[in-house]
Amino acid sequence: MPVDQQRNDTAAPGPTPAPAPDVDHAAHEADGRPDDRQLRTRRNQMLRALLGPERRRLSRAVALALLENICALVTPLLIAAAIDRGVPAAADGRWGPLTAYAALALTAGPASATLKYGFLRYSGNIAQTLLFRLRCRTFAHAVRLPLAYHESAPSGSVVARLSSDVESVEEVLEMGLDGLFSALFSMVGTVAVMFWLDLPMAAVVLALFLPLYLLTRWFRGRSRRAYRRTRGVTEQIVQHTGETYNGIRAVQTFRKEGANGARLRELDTGYATARAASGRVSAVFSGGVKLIGNLSLALLLALGAIRIADGHLEAGALTAFLLYVHRLYDPIDELASFANAFSAASAGLERIGVLFHTPGTLPEPARPRPLPAVPAPGRVRFEKVRFRYTPASPHVLDGLDLELEPGRTVALVGTTGAGKSTLAKLLARLYDPTDGRVTLDGADLCEVADAELRSSVCMVTQEPFLFSGSVAHNIALGRPDATRAEIAVAAEAVGAHDFISGLAEGYDTDVRKRGAGLSAGQRQLVALARVMLAAPRVLILDEATSSMDAPTERAVHAALHRVLTGRTALIIAHSLTTAAIADRVLVLENGAVVEDGPPAELATGDGPFAHLYRGWLSATGGRPHNPARH
Ligand SMILES: Nc1ncnc2c1ncn2[C@@H]1O[C@H](COP(=O)(O)OP(=O)(O)OP(=O)(O)O)[C@@H](O)[C@H]1O
């Protein structure tokens, strides 16, 4: 169980409102063949949610691009006028018109360059805002996804959403606004001017758009598929590297370096193949556009010559026309690169869209019910609780009725897979029961506000997770507003103060990644100090299975004893020592309580606990110690 103590305060502001889910994400992600239409719908929803708030700034950027293109468009017209009017006038000794055309052309150039500069800076800012928003929202939504999502999604898939998928969007935004706006305006403006210059020649240019359109359609379909494949492989690479480095100890212990390296090479080959496929598609498209461009130049040159001979066109106008043909096909290439990047970003957005489509956390109650203030808080009831992880899997708990009295410690024992952790997860409301209800002091957990529940029910996992930051910061997770003195009191209460004071920087010592700087026992003590500070009504503790040396185990048990005093606690016990400190032991088998009573009483009987007890006794050489009670 990766959750030590889940708190909401790490989550960024509200995610993009996710539409009602219609498809199970697991099915989508697992078979890797999502429905095209649904993916596109989600991508468009994402785009709308992202671009919506930037409508004003985007219109300003569009206006700048438009002005820039108008300035760029007039230059060939000025050249045509200079050739057809200015040069003949100059030949007659009137230099005025030629000078005027030259001056205008010289002004249009810098004006266009200045506007381009303004547009690029402005659109760059918009792109960064959009990216910032996308990354924050994706992160905020991902951290709020229910545990069920994280337990079923392939490891690293969320990291891939936040890294490579967001980066693909970054690429298209960086080049896209320029590529798209400028290219579109340039093309539309060019065609309009061509029609003004010469109708039949412009009609020929327009006719040549048909093969261009067909080529573009082919390209878009192919490149979208190619990029989806690329993103799929990228995700596998992220997952594989993440898994390798998260489990580096196991990798080295089992000498898996070679095998994992080979797997990475295999994935990389897949990536290269997928990239090569998308490269081929782009090459065919670019080549096709160039071919059509050159054909149309030749065609227009021939047609232009005929029209000049017929007296319908002047040489300057033909020159301008041919310059415009260049202007027409250059942006198509730009559009192709944009379409390429858009395909990649599309695939990324679609995948982020799938994530957004998964509803965040278990639903918060519409009208939260405060936990009642009772004289003896911490009464827990499981009422006819049935639970299964997925609709297809069998019930782990099937009609469980159970009551935990306030202030008492209950040890949960049983064979592996009996349902101990599941019961604990339901009590921490990491999952909701399929049927029945779990109550705390009479309030259904589903009706209690998330923040109140998190501070009232704390869970300490087998390997308590320490966040990077100081020891003090890690203890204060239990109550973020706690003062340094309160933190020290909590640490002292669990006997952690001495070892913390002995650290290089005391409470300010950075526990470093995953608490690598602290021993397993010290991490347990920090986690218990966290609980001491949080003072929850109910404590759930998954006892560490890894063996500690005797003094450390004694220290942890002594701390545990202090934390448990006067608090309702449910301990998943893996050892006799822990079971013995409980007031009551529950033996769970196949999701049902098969034995229930004080440990000393059950140990002398002939039931399942007595069996377990004797097994533990023989494993520990017949010397059960109970330091916490001594
Ligand atoms: N995330 C999950 N998705 C589907 N099934 C699960 C999941 N977690 C547990 N199960 C199944 O639920 C049953 C009970 O598991 P649980 O982890 O509660 O047992 P446990 O008693 O805590 O076992 P252990 O002592 O080994 O931790 C098992 O059959 C297990 O396979």
The ligand as an ORCA input file, in Angstrom:
! r2SCAN-3c Opt
* xyz 0 1
  N      -5.813     -4.163     -6.395
  C      -6.370     -5.363     -6.444
  N      -7.078     -5.702     -7.531
  C      -7.667     -6.922     -7.614
  N      -7.600     -7.869     -6.650
  C      -6.909     -7.585     -5.541
  C      -6.255     -6.320     -5.386
  N      -5.657     -6.316     -4.172
  C      -5.910     -7.513     -3.610
  N      -6.668     -8.261     -4.432
  C      -7.179     -9.622     -4.141
  O      -7.955     -9.560     -2.972
  C      -7.727    -10.678     -2.144
  C      -7.344    -10.194     -0.748
  O      -6.120     -9.495     -0.845
  P      -5.492     -8.722      0.393
  O      -4.345     -7.960     -0.115
  O      -6.563     -8.001      1.081
  O      -4.999     -9.932      1.287
  P      -4.105     -9.914      2.591
  O      -4.807    -10.745      3.583
  O      -3.787     -8.510      2.972
  O      -2.802    -10.632      2.064
  P      -1.274    -10.427      2.509
  O      -1.135    -10.919      3.900
  O      -0.540    -11.269      1.541
  O      -0.977     -8.963      2.341
  C      -6.641    -11.493     -2.812
  O      -7.274    -12.559     -3.492
  C      -6.021    -10.546     -3.804
  O      -5.604    -11.229     -4.940
*
